[in-house]
Every structure is written in structure tokens, then in C-alpha cells.
Amino acid sequence: MLECPFVPGDGNGSEGFAGKTNSSNECISKVRKEHPEANGVTWGELSGSRAGECYYKVGATGSNNVE
């Protein structure tokens, strides 16, 4: 399975809300288990306005690189 690092910004592709998680790794695990069609995730840092929000991405090819 291909592994990619988290980068700043929001990933492209279509998305869906996977729920709230306590870490980026928990988000990845949740998405892999519940949305096997996904090829990316977006996770809200715990200090931000979208704290802990986990989104799965389908058709992702990159990020908008906005912090």
C-alpha cells in the first residue's frame, strides 16, 4: 500500500466526512477500514477550527497547499 506524508492544505478529489478522530493516524485507519475506495484523507489539527475532523478523499492527486 502506498504511503504519503501529510502536507498543508486540503486535498483535492471528491470527499466525504468520516467522523472525528483523535489523531491523523486514527483518521487514516478509520478511512482504510470504512472507505476502501478512498485514496487520501484530510484531517483537522486539534488546535484548528476543524479540530479532529476526518475526511476521506476519492480521486485525490494533490493538495491546495494552503495552511
N, C-alpha and C positions, 0 to 999 in steps of 0.2 A: 504494500500500500504506500502510495506517495505521501510524504510528509512535507509540509511547508511551514515556514515560520509565520507568526503573526506580524503584520505590518500596520502602520497607522492608516486610518480611514475606514471606509465602508466598501465591502466587496461588491463587485457587480454581479449580474445574473439575477434571476428571479429569486425571491426569498419568502420564507415563512417563519413565524415565531415558534420556537421550540420550547420556550419557557424560561424561567430564571434559574441560574446556576451560581455556585459559589466561586468558580474558577474557570479559566479558559479551557483547561484540560477536562473539566467536568462537562463543559459545553460540547467539546469535541466528542467525548464518549457518548453523550446523550444523542447527538446528531447521528453518529455512526450507527447506533442501535435503532433509533426510531425513524430515521430518514436515510436509508442506504442509497437513495438516488442522489443525495447531495454530494457536491464536490468542494464545498467550502463552508465556512462559518463566519459570522460576525458576532463578537462578544463585547458587551459594555463593561468597561473597567469599573471596579467597585466604587471609585471616587467620582464617577461621572453622572450625568443626568439619566443615563440608561443603565444604571448600575446592575450588573448581573444578568442583563437581558441577553438571551442566546437566540440567534437566528441561523437557520440553515440556508445555504445558497445552492442553487441548481444552475449549471451553465456558467459558473464563475470562471473568469480568466484573469482577474486582477483586482486592484483596489483603486479608489479615487485619491488615495494618499493624503486625505485631509485629516489633520489631527483634531 
